[in-house]
């Protein structure tokens, strides 16, 4: 503790030296200061560094996280490697590498948070990182923040960069440019999922552009693109190009859309109305399918 001019204009400062201090108390302190950290998140490991608090400069300091592992119940833990933390007044910054259990590859993450303005700026980049199995599994992002786009993919890997910005209680905004490889997308209208060998993704908020799609649908090769524009009457637009295809394969792939589950009399005499499936009622989309050569048996 240091104090000067305490009889006229008092100035003071406190200094701490941290030597393998357990991380959970530090995490709780940052959480109580207003940082948007999930209540269920836990941190194992320790922190070593130095921290100053002064009457005119606020917090200042730097620390390294050692053997740090973050976890949320229900999800695989994530290791924070080469993690460094900086405090500059009301500004909190952290850089680290993320590796998840069962995940191939690693991601580099940079966090910049202003406590007074409650403004978060998070950046993630990777040369190659596996995509989680899909659904509610967020992979190495722990469910803290996750681009909604990733819910559609099953397996495979992505590379590129993502950015997430949020202020106060706003939902936040995702943006980024990605390259997808060897992933799959389930489409309710089709009997098989779309195997995406490669695709380029541009993301800005809820606007999504997926270009240069190359993959397989059943037994055929396809190329195409997809665009999602929120607020439009038909927000989903797409183009699919198929070099050649047999009509029997086309019918097999479209079976979920063709099957109405009606009896013989209803089909023969047009009795009653067939209820549309839920996925079709809410599928406001438009697109084109181009087949270079369609053969009929």
C-alpha positions in Angstrom: 0.0 0.0 0.0 1.3 3.5 -0.9 0.0 6.9 0.1 1.2 10.4 -0.7 0.1 14.0 0.1 -2.4 12.5 2.6 -2.7 15.9 4.4 -3.5 17.9 1.3 -4.4 15.9 -1.8 -4.4 12.2 -0.8 -3.2 9.8 -3.5 -3.0 6.1 -2.9 -2.3 2.8 -4.6 -2.6 -0.9 -3.8 -0.5 -3.5 -5.4 -1.0 -7.3 -5.4 1.4 -10.0 -6.5 -0.5 -13.1 -7.6 1.2 -16.5 -7.3 -0.9 -19.4 -8.5 -4.1 -17.9 -7.1 -7.1 -20.2 -7.8 -9.2 -19.0 -10.7 -12.8 -19.4 -9.4 -12.6 -16.4 -6.9 -11.1 -14.2 -9.7 -13.9 -15.3 -12.1 -16.6 -14.5 -9.5 -15.0 -11.1 -8.9 -15.1 -10.3 -12.6 -18.6 -11.6 -12.9 -19.8 -9.3 -9.9 -18.2 -6.4 -11.7 -20.7 -6.9 -14.6 -18.8 -9.0 -17.1 -21.3 -11.2 -19.1 -20.0 -14.6 -17.9 -22.6 -17.4 -17.6 -23.5 -18.2 -13.9 -23.0 -22.0 -14.5 -19.5 -21.6 -16.0 -16.6 -22.8 -13.8 -12.9 -22.3 -14.1 -10.2 -24.6 -12.9 -6.5 -23.6 -12.7 -4.6 -20.7 -11.3 -3.5 -17.2 -12.2 0.0 -15.6 -11.7 0.8 -11.9 -12.3 0.6 -8.4 -10.8 -2.3 -6.1 -10.2 -2.4 -2.4 -9.2 -5.4 -0.3 -8.0 -4.9 3.5 -7.6 -7.0 6.5 -6.7 -6.4 8.1 -10.1 -5.9 5.2 -12.5 -8.2 2.5 -11.4 -7.1 -1.1 -12.1 -3.9 -1.9 -14.0 -2.3 -5.3 -14.4 -1.4 -8.4 -16.3 -1.6 -12.1 -15.5 -1.1 -15.5 -17.0 -3.6 -18.3 -16.6 -2.0 -21.7 -15.8 -3.6 -25.1 -16.4 -6.9 -23.3 -17.1 -10.0 -25.3 -18.0 -13.4 -23.9 -18.4 -16.6 -26.0 -18.1 -20.4 -25.7 -18.2 -22.6 -28.6 -17.0 -23.7 -30.8 -19.9 -20.8 -29.8 -22.2 -17.2 -31.0 -22.7 -14.6 -28.9 -20.9 -12.4 -26.5 -22.8 -8.7 -25.8 -22.2 -7.5 -22.2 -22.3 -3.9 -22.4 -23.4 -1.4 -19.5 -23.6 -4.0 -17.4 -21.8 -3.0 -13.8 -20.9 -5.3 -11.3 -19.1 -4.9 -7.5 -19.1 -6.7 -4.9 -16.9 -6.6 -1.3 -17.9 -9.0 0.9 -15.9 -12.5 -0.4 -16.8 -11.1 -2.4 -19.7 -10.6 -6.1 -19.6 -8.7 -8.0 -22.3 -7.8 -11.6 -22.7 -6.1 -13.7 -25.5 -5.9 -17.4 -25.5 -6.0 -20.6 -27.5 -9.1 -22.8 -27.2 -9.0 -26.6 -27.4 -12.0 -28.8 -26.6 -12.3 -32.4 -25.6 -13.1 -34.5 -28.6 -12.4 -31.5 -30.9 -9.7 -31.6 -33.6 -7.8 -28.4 -34.1 -7.6 -25.2 -32.0 -9.0 -21.7 -32.1 -7.4 -18.4 -31.2 -9.7 -16.1 -29.1 -9.4 -12.5 -28.2 -11.8 -10.8 -25.7 -12.1 -7.0 -25.2 -14.7 -5.9 -22.6 -15.5 -2.4 -21.3 -17.1 -2.7 -17.8 -18.7 0.8 -17.6 -20.2 0.6 -21.1 -20.8 -3.2 -20.9 -19.5 -3.5 -24.4 -18.1 -6.9 -25.5 -15.9 -7.5 -28.6 -15.0 -11.1 -29.1 -12.9 -12.5 -32.0 -12.2 -16.1 -32.9 -10.0 -17.4 -35.7 -8.8 -20.8 -36.7 -6.9 -22.6 -39.4 -9.0 -25.7 -38.8 -11.5 -26.6 -36.1 -14.0 -29.4 -36.0 -17.7 -28.7 -35.9 -19.7 -30.2 -33.1 -22.1 -33.0 -33.7 -24.9 -30.4 -34.1 -28.0 -29.5 -32.2 -27.4 -28.1 -28.7 -23.7 -29.0 -28.6 -21.7 -25.8 -29.0 -18.3 -27.4 -29.2 -15.4 -25.2 -28.0 -17.5 -22.1 -27.4 -19.1 -23.6 -24.3 -22.6 -22.3 -25.0 -21.4 -18.8 -24.0 -21.8 -17.4 -27.5 -22.3 -19.3 -30.7 -23.2 -18.3 -34.3 -26.8 -19.5 -35.0 -25.5 -20.7 -38.4 -23.6 -23.6 -36.7 -26.9 -25.3 -35.6 -27.4 -26.4 -39.2 -24.2 -28.3 -39.6 -23.2 -31.8 -38.5 -19.5 -32.7 -38.2 -16.7 -31.6 -40.5 -14.5 -28.6 -39.9 -14.3 -24.8 -40.5 -11.6 -22.3 -40.9 -11.5 -18.5 -41.0 -12.5 -15.8 -38.5 -15.6 -14.8 -36.5 -16.5 -11.6 -34.6 -19.2 -11.1 -31.9 -20.1 -7.6 -30.6 -22.6 -6.8 -27.9 -23.5 -3.8 -25.8 -25.7 -3.8 -22.6 -28.5 -6.4 -23.0 -28.7 -6.3 -26.8 -28.7 -9.7 -28.6 -25.3 -9.1 -30.1 -24.1 -9.2 -33.7 -22.1 -11.9 -35.4 -20.0 -11.4 -38.5 -17.2 -13.3 -40.3 -15.9 -15.2 -43.2 -15.6 -19.0 -43.1 -14.6 -22.0 -45.1 -16.5 -25.2 -44.5 -15.2 -28.7 -45.2 -16.7 -32.2 -45.0 -19.9 -31.3 -43.1 -23.6 -32.2 -43.6 -26.9 -30.3 -43.6 -30.3 -31.9 -43.0 -33.1 -30.6 -45.3 -36.6 -31.7 -44.3 -37.8 -32.0 -47.9 -35.1 -34.5 -48.8 -34.6 -38.2 -47.9 -30.8 -37.7 -47.4 -28.8 -34.9 -45.9 -26.6 -32.8 -48.1 -22.9 -33.7 -47.8 -20.9 -30.4 -48.2 -17.4 -31.1 -49.3 -16.5 -27.3 -49.4 -18.3 -24.0 -49.1 -17.5 -20.3 -48.5 -19.6 -18.5 -45.9 -20.1 -14.8 -45.3 -22.0 -13.9 -42.1 -23.3 -10.5 -41.0 -25.9 -10.6 -38.2 -28.7 -12.8 -39.5 -27.7 -12.3 -43.1 -26.0 -15.4 -44.5 -24.4 -16.0 -47.9 -23.0 -19.4 -48.7 -21.3 -19.6 -52.0 -19.1 -22.0 -54.0 -21.0 -25.0 -52.5 -19.6 -28.3 -53.7 -21.0 -31.6 -52.4 -23.0 -34.7 -52.9 -26.8 -35.3 -52.6 -27.4 -39.0 -52.5 -25.6 -40.5 -55.5 -25.2 -37.2 -57.4 -22.7 -34.4 -57.3 -24.0 -30.9 -56.9 -22.9 -27.3 -56.9 -24.8 -24.2 -55.8 -25.3 -21.3 -53.4 -27.6 -20.2 -50.6 -28.7 -16.8 -49.3 -30.7 -15.9 -46.2 -32.2 -12.4 -46.0 -34.3 -11.8 -42.8 -37.4 -9.8 -43.3 -38.0 -10.8 -46.9 -41.3 -12.5 -47.9 -39.2 -15.6 -48.8 -36.0 -15.1 -46.9 -34.3 -18.2 -48.2 -32.9 -18.2 -51.8 -30.9 -20.9 -53.4 -29.5 -22.4 -56.6 -28.6 -26.1 -57.1 -26.8 -27.3 -60.2 -26.5 -31.0 -61.0 -24.5 -32.2 -64.0 -26.5 -35.5 -64.5 -29.1 -37.4 -62.7 -31.5 -40.3 -63.0 -35.2 -39.7 -62.5 -35.5 -42.6 -60.1 -32.8 -41.0 -57.9 -34.7 -37.6 -58.0 -37.9 -39.4 -56.9 -36.1 -41.2 -54.1 -34.6 -37.9 -52.8 -37.9 -36.1 -52.9 -39.8 -38.9 -51.1 -40.5 -36.9 -47.9 -42.2 -34.2 -50.0 -44.1 -36.6 -52.2 -45.4 -39.0 -49.5 -48.9 -37.9 -48.3 -49.9 -41.0 -46.3 -53.4 -41.2 -47.9 -55.6 -44.2 -48.4 -56.5 -45.6 -51.9 -60.0 -44.0 -51.9 -58.7 -40.6 -50.8 -56.1 -40.6 -53.6 -58.4 -42.0 -56.3 -61.4 -39.7 -55.7 -59.6 -36.7 -54.2 -61.6 -37.0 -50.9 -60.5 -34.7 -48.1 -57.5 -32.4 -47.9 -54.0 -33.5 -46.9 -52.5 -31.5 -44.1 -49.2 -30.0 -44.9 -46.3 -31.1 -42.8 -45.0 -28.5 -40.3 -41.7 -28.0 -42.2 -43.5 -27.2 -45.4 -45.9 -24.7 -43.8 -43.0 -22.7 -42.5 -40.7 -23.1 -45.5 -40.8 -19.7 -47.2 -38.2 -20.3 -49.8 -37.5 -19.9 -53.5 -34.9 -21.4 -55.7 -34.0 -23.3 -58.9 -32.6 -26.7 -59.7 -30.7 -27.1 -62.9 -30.0 -30.6 -64.2 -27.7 -30.9 -67.2 -28.8 -34.4 -68.2 -31.9 -36.1 -66.7 -32.3 -39.8 -67.8 -35.6 -41.7 -67.5 -35.7 -45.5 -67.1 
